[in-house]
Amino acid sequence: MIVRRALPTEPAVRGSASLFMTEAERQGVRADRRMLHVGPEPAGPYVAEALRIEPGTDVLARRKLLLANDVPVRIATSYLRLDLFGGTPLAEPDFVKPSLQAGIEALGHRFGWAEERLIARPPVGSEPDTLELEDGEWVVEILRMSRSIEDVPIHALETICAASRHIFPIAQVTGADEF
């Protein structure tokens, strides 16, 4: 099972109810998702940097498993600052409807820009079991940091992709056609 994860994410896909479900549908793949965890947990170094907080500070984590034709392909965890989103509908244990982005914007935060970076690495912790990886199989970690139009860090997304089950098309920004 191979799925595509475009970089950068097309705005219409990024703003859809589910980036993964929309991408999979476009690829003719039967997609599913399962919520694994919603609740506070300590921020690791990247999340702390992205959200401008101290490492170890509790953040709201929303972790889900993404499946393509019943094969686990990604673990996606949204991290949100508790001072901005704790006690809101985003802290509820189900999927946010119509989308997480809409839920964030309904609370008064408008997305301004985001940055993504990829890191290829061996899996750690529960990743091999959750993604049903073979021995020696690697993952690609996509780290996405989103800021509001006021430059407030509002969302960090960590996506752990089974490397052998992904292709990452990278598109050049429109109007930047120089090589």
Secondary structure, DSSP 8 states (H G I E B T S, - for coil): --EE--BS--HHHHTSS-HHHHHHHHTT--EEEEEEEEEEEE--HHHHHHHTS-TT-EEEEEEEEEEETTEEEEEEEEEEEHHHHTTSGGGSSS--SS-HHHHHHHTT--EEEEEEEEEEE---TTHHHHTT--TT--EEEEEEEEEETT--EEEEEEEEEEGGGEE--B---TT----
